[in-house]
Amino acid sequence: PSGMSGLTLARAPCAQHVLELLWNIGLLLSSEYPLNIKGLRQSRGGSNPRLRYQLARSYGYSGLGEQAYPHREAAIAADYPQALFVNGYLHLLGINKAPKDICRAGSLMRRSAMYGRMAGQIGFTRYALDGMFDGCDVPVDADEIQGFLTAAGNSTSDFYMSMLVQMLRDEVAARWPVSQDK
């Protein structure tokens, strides 16, 4: 696909899958973000949460975070797990025109974890352990978090990721010991 822009690919059969694949493997480069935006807008994926997320991502990387907003919100409303985590992270840090809102960040990351996104499972756990969501209306339940970590551990065979998951499991158990009543 060398030399093909996002606009050209948007007109091809199965365009959304081709665009997503190229984006995810890094063949759509930052210099092509304007073309990616045009291609994604023309790909007829207006209600597709994955494409809305990709369009928001292109806007964001192009320095157009304010134009990304409606597409971010559409992907969030559709519970697209990657959008839930990434937008939670943006709100956690208050970057890319996303207002800093730690409580919204926690809610979005938890929802991402609930949908099985490893970044959500690990990220929500790490930030919960750090007390980031204390004072927020975001459930932080040790059993639920251990479930997230079990799922994350079961979804990888990577040595380092497995070690990270086990370290987090140990930290969760130390911070929130299981009562003898359970």
VOPAGU-2260 file (C-alpha; in pm, 1 decimal, decimal comma):
REM VOPAGU-2260
SITE   aa  ch    i         X         Y         Z
SITE  PRO   A    0       0,0       0,0       0,0
SITE  SER   A    1     301,1     230,2     -30,8
SITE  GLY   A    2     197,0     569,9    -161,7
SITE  MET   A    3    -173,2     517,3     -84,7
SITE  SER   A    4    -329,1     786,3     126,8
SITE  GLY   A    5    -615,0     751,1     371,7
SITE  LEU   A    6    -836,6     921,0     112,9
SITE  THR   A    7    -754,6     662,6    -155,3
SITE  LEU   A    8    -809,3     374,7      86,3
SITE  ALA   A    9   -1140,6     514,9     206,7
SITE  ARG   A   10   -1280,9     450,4    -139,3
SITE  ALA   A   11   -1159,0      88,2    -148,5
SITE  PRO   A   12   -1375,1    -211,8     -54,8
SITE  CYS   A   13   -1362,9    -285,2     318,4
SITE  ALA   A   14   -1211,2      60,1     364,8
SITE  GLN   A   15   -1264,4      85,9     738,4
SITE  HIS   A   16   -1074,2    -237,1     802,3
SITE  VAL   A   17    -786,8    -140,6     574,2
SITE  LEU   A   18    -757,0     205,4     730,6
SITE  GLU   A   19    -766,7      62,1    1081,8
SITE  LEU   A   20    -506,7    -201,3     999,6
SITE  LEU   A   21    -268,5      50,1     843,7
SITE  TRP   A   22    -321,6     291,2    1131,1
SITE  ASN   A   23    -261,4      25,5    1393,7
SITE  ILE   A   24      58,1    -105,0    1234,5
SITE  GLY   A   25     190,7     246,2    1191,0
SITE  LEU   A   26     180,1     281,9     813,2
SITE  LEU   A   27     -31,3     595,3     827,3
SITE  LEU   A   28     222,0     852,0     936,8
SITE  SER   A   29     176,1    1180,0    1120,1
SITE  SER   A   30     240,5    1376,4     800,9
SITE  GLU   A   31     -66,6    1206,0     659,6
SITE  TYR   A   32    -304,4    1300,3     943,6
SITE  PRO   A   33    -487,4    1556,8     729,5
SITE  LEU   A   34    -538,8    1290,7     461,4
SITE  ASN   A   35    -642,0    1039,6     727,4
SITE  ILE   A   36    -903,6    1284,0     851,8
SITE  LYS   A   37   -1041,0    1336,3     502,6
SITE  GLY   A   38   -1036,3     963,3     429,5
SITE  LEU   A   39   -1199,5     866,6     755,4
SITE  ARG   A   40   -1471,2    1129,0     712,6
SITE  GLN   A   41   -1548,1     994,4     365,7
SITE  SER   A   42   -1541,8     627,2     465,5
SITE  ARG   A   43   -1910,6     622,8     553,8
SITE  GLY   A   44   -1837,7     508,4     907,5
SITE  GLY   A   45   -2025,7     789,8    1077,7
SITE  SER   A   46   -2189,9     559,2    1329,4
SITE  ASN   A   47   -1896,1     320,3    1359,6
SITE  PRO   A   48   -1734,9     381,8    1700,2
SITE  ARG   A   49   -1396,4     249,9    1586,3
SITE  LEU   A   50   -1383,7     494,1    1297,5
SITE  ARG   A   51   -1508,8     777,6    1516,7
SITE  TYR   A   52   -1225,4     697,9    1758,5
SITE  GLN   A   53    -972,7     689,3    1473,1
SITE  LEU   A   54   -1101,6    1021,5    1341,5
SITE  ALA   A   55   -1074,2    1174,6    1689,4
SITE  ARG   A   56    -722,7    1035,0    1714,8
SITE  SER   A   57    -625,0    1193,0    1381,7
SITE  TYR   A   58    -766,1    1528,2    1488,5
SITE  GLY   A   59    -586,9    1502,6    1822,4
SITE  TYR   A   60    -250,3    1415,7    1670,1
SITE  SER   A   61    -295,3    1698,9    1424,1
SITE  GLY   A   62    -328,4    1947,3    1709,5
SITE  LEU   A   63    -702,9    1980,9    1653,9
SITE  GLY   A   64    -824,4    1843,8    1985,3
SITE  GLU   A   65   -1133,6    2063,2    1988,6
SITE  GLN   A   66   -1247,3    1908,0    1658,7
SITE  ALA   A   67   -1182,7    1562,1    1803,7
SITE  TYR   A   68   -1432,7    1618,5    2085,4
SITE  PRO   A   69   -1760,3    1511,1    1917,9
SITE  HIS   A   70   -1592,8    1202,6    1773,4
SITE  ARG   A   71   -1440,6    1113,2    2110,2
SITE  GLU   A   72   -1779,3    1148,2    2275,1
SITE  ALA   A   73   -1949,3     934,6    2007,1
SITE  ALA   A   74   -1695,0     654,1    2057,2
SITE  ILE   A   75   -1736,2     682,0    2435,1
SITE  ALA   A   76   -2116,3     674,5    2409,3
SITE  ALA   A   77   -2086,1     355,9    2202,2
SITE  ASP   A   78   -1863,1     201,8    2472,9
SITE  TYR   A   79   -1571,2     143,5    2237,9
SITE  PRO   A   80   -1315,2       3,2    2488,0
SITE  GLN   A   81   -1003,9     168,0    2342,1
SITE  ALA   A   82   -1177,5     506,0    2329,6
SITE  LEU   A   83   -1289,0     463,7    2689,9
SITE  PHE   A   84    -933,1     405,7    2807,7
SITE  VAL   A   85    -758,9     664,9    2590,1
SITE  ASN   A   86   -1011,2     936,2    2668,4
SITE  GLY   A   87    -990,1     848,0    3035,7
SITE  TYR   A   88    -615,2     897,3    3013,2
SITE  LEU   A   89    -659,5    1231,9    2833,8
SITE  HIS   A   90    -895,0    1350,3    3110,5
SITE  LEU   A   91    -661,0    1218,1    3379,4
SITE  LEU   A   92    -382,6    1441,6    3250,0
SITE  GLY   A   93    -596,4    1720,3    3101,9
SITE  ILE   A   94    -425,2    1703,1    2764,0
SITE  ASN   A   95    -527,1    1741,2    2400,3
SITE  LYS   A   96    -814,3    1978,2    2478,6
SITE  ALA   A   97    -970,8    1727,1    2720,1
SITE  PRO   A   98   -1042,3    1903,7    3048,4
SITE  LYS   A   99    -864,3    1753,5    3348,4
SITE  ASP   A  100   -1128,6    1548,5    3528,4
SITE  ILE   A  101    -988,0    1267,2    3738,6
SITE  CYS   A  102   -1330,3    1132,4    3831,2
SITE  ARG   A  103   -1440,1    1107,3    3468,7
SITE  ALA   A  104   -1101,9     951,1    3391,3
SITE  GLY   A  105   -1161,8     683,3    3654,0
SITE  SER   A  106   -1510,4     610,1    3528,2
SITE  LEU   A  107   -1393,6     578,9    3166,7
SITE  MET   A  108   -1092,7     362,9    3253,1
SITE  ARG   A  109   -1306,8     133,4    3467,3
SITE  ARG   A  110   -1559,5      91,6    3185,9
SITE  SER   A  111   -1271,8       7,8    2951,6
SITE  ALA   A  112   -1151,7    -254,3    3199,4
SITE  MET   A  113   -1503,6    -395,2    3227,0
SITE  TYR   A  114   -1507,9    -443,0    2849,9
SITE  GLY   A  115   -1181,3    -637,3    2869,0
SITE  ARG   A  116    -933,9    -378,7    2742,0
SITE  MET   A  117    -597,1    -467,4    2895,1
SITE  ALA   A  118    -490,6    -102,8    2913,1
SITE  GLY   A  119    -804,8     -32,6    3115,2
SITE  GLN   A  120    -754,9    -335,1    3339,7
SITE  ILE   A  121    -397,3    -241,6    3422,4
SITE  GLY   A  122    -431,9     137,3    3408,0
SITE  PHE   A  123    -742,7     153,0    3626,6
SITE  THR   A  124    -572,1     -74,3    3879,4
SITE  ARG   A  125    -252,9     130,9    3890,5
SITE  TYR   A  126    -432,0     462,3    3934,6
SITE  ALA   A  127    -674,0     316,0    4191,7
SITE  LEU   A  128    -378,9     184,1    4390,4
SITE  ASP   A  129    -228,4     533,3    4377,4
SITE  GLY   A  130    -551,1     671,9    4525,8
SITE  MET   A  131    -624,8     881,2    4217,6
SITE  PHE   A  132   -1000,1     808,0    4234,2
SITE  ASP   A  133   -1043,4     857,4    4609,2
SITE  GLY   A  134   -1330,3    1097,7    4660,2
SITE  CYS   A  135   -1482,0    1014,7    4320,7
SITE  ASP   A  136   -1807,4     832,0    4258,2
SITE  VAL   A  137   -1605,8     553,6    4092,4
SITE  PRO   A  138   -1628,8     208,9    4249,8
SITE  VAL   A  139   -1290,1      77,4    4355,5
SITE  ASP   A  140   -1355,4    -280,4    4459,1
SITE  ALA   A  141   -1067,4    -517,1    4533,9
SITE  ASP   A  142   -1252,9    -823,7    4403,8
SITE  GLU   A  143   -1342,9    -648,5    4080,2
SITE  ILE   A  144    -986,7    -525,9    4037,1
SITE  GLN   A  145    -847,4    -874,0    4098,9
SITE  GLY   A  146   -1089,6    -994,1    3829,5
SITE  PHE   A  147    -952,3    -732,3    3590,1
SITE  LEU   A  148    -599,7    -850,7    3664,0
SITE  THR   A  149    -691,5   -1216,7    3625,2
SITE  ALA   A  150    -841,4   -1139,1    3284,5
SITE  ALA   A  151    -535,0    -934,3    3186,1
SITE  GLY   A  152    -303,6   -1214,1    3294,6
SITE  ASN   A  153    -505,8   -1473,1    3103,8
SITE  SER   A  154    -491,4   -1267,3    2784,5
SITE  THR   A  155    -113,2   -1252,8    2756,0
SITE  SER   A  156     177,3   -1490,2    2734,4
SITE  ASP   A  157     429,6   -1206,4    2751,0
SITE  PHE   A  158     674,7   -1257,4    3037,0
SITE  TYR   A  159     700,6    -889,9    3134,3
SITE  MET   A  160     326,8    -829,5    3116,9
SITE  SER   A  161     268,2   -1139,4    3331,4
SITE  MET   A  162     518,0   -1008,6    3586,9
SITE  LEU   A  163     346,6    -667,6    3592,3
SITE  VAL   A  164       6,2    -826,9    3644,2
SITE  GLN   A  165     136,8   -1037,5    3933,8
SITE  MET   A  166     301,9    -734,6    4094,3
SITE  LEU   A  167     -26,4    -543,3    4071,8
SITE  ARG   A  168    -218,9    -841,3    4214,7
SITE  ASP   A  169      18,5    -845,9    4511,5
SITE  GLU   A  170     -20,0    -470,1    4564,1
SITE  VAL   A  171    -399,4    -495,3    4550,9
SITE  ALA   A  172    -397,7    -779,7    4805,2
SITE  ALA   A  173    -170,6    -578,5    5036,7
SITE  ARG   A  174    -373,4    -257,9    5006,8
SITE  TRP   A  175    -720,3    -414,4    5029,8
SITE  PRO   A  176    -689,8    -741,9    5222,7
SITE  VAL   A  177    -981,9    -980,8    5187,0
SITE  SER   A  178   -1180,1    -998,2    5508,5
SITE  GLN   A  179   -1228,7   -1336,1    5678,5
SITE  ASP   A  180   -1607,2   -1285,4    5649,4
SITE  LYS   A  181   -1606,4   -1332,8    5272,3
